[in-house]
Amino acid sequence: MSNPHPLSVWAQNVSPSPTLEIDAKAKAMMAAGDDVCSFAAGEPDFDTPDFIKDAAITALRAGKTKYAPTPGVEALRVAIAARYGAEYGYLVKPNQVVVSPGGKFSCFIGLQSVCNPGDDILVPAPYWVSYPEMVKLCGGRPVYIATDDRTAFKLTPAMVEQAITPKTKAVIFNNPSNPTGVLYTRTEIEALVAVFLRHNLYILSDEMYEHLIYDGGTPTCIATLSPEAAARTLTASGFSKSYAMTGWRLGTLVARPDIAKAAGELQAQMSSNATTFGQYGAIAALNEKDKARESLSAMKLAFDRRRKLMHAGLVAIPGMTCVLASGAFYLFPNISQFGLPSVAFAARLLETEKVATVPGLAFGAEGYLRLSYAASDETITKGLARLARFCASLKS
Ligand SMILES: *Cc1c(COP(=O)(O)O)cnc(C)c1O
């Protein structure tokens, strides 16, 4: 029987999230008793700190179980505005802040606030898997700018100039980057932002990993670079990575008041406020600074150690090279010497050695693999030995 009403173009064109898919497959194998070393996760392996949980539990018991204002509980918007002032000297008012159900949704409503059907949106590759899908769901066209490990996956102003068309409306910029972990310096960003602004682009700046930086690097809050940058930058961040709160679904968007208002109105029709009592946990995360600093330092110390452990293991494998990236919790080794496309490489690695990774192709970068070091030292040591054995089998 022919179907006179096929599903919508939105439904037909959306791709499933390959990272969530592989993570789910690895978890299913583990549940079935397989000894899997998973480097596929996109989340900290730490639990949310107790003081944050306690604040949410207290709020829940106190009856914070009703709708809250769509853009967020006022005290949380005040705390978020204050933290941008304290951390970056970025002076924003609470009406420039939208609290969303997850940083992913913050990115989406930010993009939807500025992108029209038919617009070109620049997406540097390797990209976070959701960006192209978000652009398409806004009716826009993702215009990829390919980078590779020869420039440590960094864009140059010339690469941006070449990609810009008369239809280019915005650029999505993610620093530190998922999937590469790479951190741009402030000077590098200034040069790129000059090009973005010269072409009147909006900048969706995804700063989700701003607190997970090693080697003494610092995050750059793009909106603080100039008043023009502040006017055209939509800053997305959230609680998922910095506070190990992925399951809480709490993201933030900071932008010009008119943009923040529009984003809040879009959210009002698509989902309303982020979970009310959860927002009280986020208030504690921001206001109880000593406790927050303590848990973040412990997490960073572990990530940094594992980063070095994993990197050393990767570059010890004959034929493999890897940029020692200084942000987030990912490494993105080059596997092009092994003669297998990344999807086949990752699938065979999972089958034969029970090591879960994400193929570079998922991020628009063939010839690479993403490994998350949000895993225990033992898992890293064991998994890297298996990966080395797998690579040796391919070479012989
Ligand atoms: C994890 C992540 C987010 C947001 O995550 P949420 O779980 O939706 O808060 C946004 N951008 C990047 C690049 C991420 O890796």
The ligand as an ORCA input file, in Angstrom:
! r2SCAN-3c Opt
* xyz 0 1
  C      28.092     17.591     25.811
  C      28.096     18.716     24.839
  C      27.094     19.723     24.826
  C      25.868     19.782     25.691
  O      25.517     18.742     26.393
  P      24.174     18.643     27.213
  O      24.266     17.277     27.771
  O      23.041     18.820     26.277
  O      24.194     19.707     28.271
  C      27.208     20.760     23.940
  N      28.238     20.837     23.096
  C      29.204     19.920     23.072
  C      30.312     20.104     22.112
  C      29.167     18.825     23.922
  O      30.129     17.905     23.857
*
